[in-house]
Amino acid sequence: MIISVCCSVDLYIIINKFWVQYSEGKFGFSVQQRIWQAKKDCKRFAYKVG
């Protein structure tokens, strides 16, 4: 069975929720978005998120 690469927004939200929860707020799509919005500099962003 082939799983579509374009996952639904709901799956993205669920993955992010668990990622943030189990990393104690250190990792997740929303965490990276917040860092990017604060820095808006590719080098600083890459250094911050690894």
C-alpha positions in Angstrom: 0.0 0.0 0.0 1.4 3.4 -0.9 1.0 6.2 1.6 0.6 9.7 0.0 3.6 12.0 0.7 1.2 14.9 1.1 -0.2 14.1 4.4 -3.3 15.7 5.7 -3.1 18.8 7.9 -4.6 16.8 10.7 -1.7 14.3 10.6 0.8 17.2 10.6 -0.9 18.7 13.7 -0.9 15.3 15.5 2.8 14.7 14.7 3.7 18.2 15.9 1.7 17.8 19.1 3.4 14.6 20.1 6.8 15.9 19.0 6.5 19.0 21.1 5.0 17.1 24.0 7.6 14.3 24.2 10.5 16.6 23.6 9.3 18.9 26.4 8.9 21.8 24.0 12.4 21.5 22.5 11.4 20.1 19.1 8.5 20.2 16.6 7.3 22.0 13.5 5.8 24.7 15.6 9.0 25.2 17.6 11.0 25.6 14.4 8.4 28.0 13.0 8.7 30.1 16.2 12.5 30.2 15.9 12.4 31.1 12.2 9.9 33.9 12.9 12.2 35.3 15.6 15.5 35.0 13.7 14.6 35.2 9.9 18.3 34.5 9.2 19.1 31.2 7.6 22.5 30.7 9.3 21.1 31.6 12.8 18.1 29.4 12.2 20.2 26.4 11.1 22.5 26.9 14.2 19.5 27.0 16.5 17.6 24.0 15.1 20.7 22.0 14.1 
